[in-house]
């Protein structure tokens, strides 16, 4: 899989999905997103570099697993088309993958309306149940399922003691440098 500048590869607009509509097991996905964060690479046993990137669209954010060369050239602020990829669970988190036939095409560095919350890659109890039969160790998939404030599950609130902290920005327009 290689990251490249879009050279006219077109997909009918109605075939592009929003991140909020992605579910585990979906295949042949076409998505447009902005790259928010690019993680540090991890070397696999086979010698591949893989990194996790946080991406967003107008409905929320999600993780994308980016391999080898594409991971070296993708940058925060890139607006990309994700073509022929698939969605799967990684440690209980919904993650996008390009696989062997998928592509990530850079289509710009301008602005794209997006929101970070909800983060569809946050561990989801429903997805954890689906994945529980696939776990290799009893500790995989455990993690923070969300903070409770006054008995309610909060969106974006972080709790220290009993005092909620300010929630992150809910909507942003990103202007790339």
Rosetta blueprint (number, residue, H / E / L):
1 X L
2 X L
3 X E
4 X E
5 X E
6 X L
7 X L
8 X L
9 X L
10 X L
11 X L
12 X L
13 X H
14 X H
15 X H
16 X L
17 X E
18 X L
19 X H
20 X H
21 X H
22 X L
23 X L
24 X L
25 X L
26 X L
27 X L
28 X L
29 X E
30 X E
31 X E
32 X E
33 X E
34 X E
35 X E
36 X E
37 X E
38 X E
39 X L
40 X L
41 X L
42 X E
43 X E
44 X L
45 X L
46 X L
47 X L
48 X L
49 X E
50 X E
51 X E
52 X E
53 X E
54 X E
55 X E
56 X E
57 X E
58 X L
59 X L
60 X E
61 X E
62 X E
63 X E
64 X E
65 X E
66 X E
67 X E
68 X H
69 X H
70 X H
71 X H
72 X H
73 X H
74 X L
75 X L
76 X L
77 X L
78 X L
79 X E
80 X E
81 X E
82 X E
83 X E
84 X E
85 X E
86 X E
87 X E
88 X E
89 X E
90 X E
91 X L
92 X L
93 X E
94 X E
95 X E
96 X E
97 X E
98 X L
99 X L
100 X L
101 X L
102 X L
103 X E
104 X E
105 X E
106 X E
107 X E
108 X E
109 X L
110 X L
111 X E
112 X E
113 X E
114 X E
115 X L
116 X L
117 X L
118 X L
119 X E
120 X L
121 X L
122 X L
123 X L
124 X L
125 X H
126 X H
127 X H
128 X H
129 X H
130 X H
131 X H
132 X H
133 X H
134 X H
135 X L
136 X L
137 X L
138 X L
139 X L
140 X L
141 X L
142 X L
143 X L
144 X L
145 X L
146 X L
147 X L
148 X E
149 X E
150 X L
151 X L
152 X E
153 X E
154 X L
155 X L
156 X L
157 X L
158 X L
159 X E
160 X E
161 X L
162 X L
163 X E
164 X E
165 X L
166 X L
167 X L
168 X L
169 X L
170 X L
171 X L
172 X E
173 X E
174 X E
175 X E
176 X L
177 X L
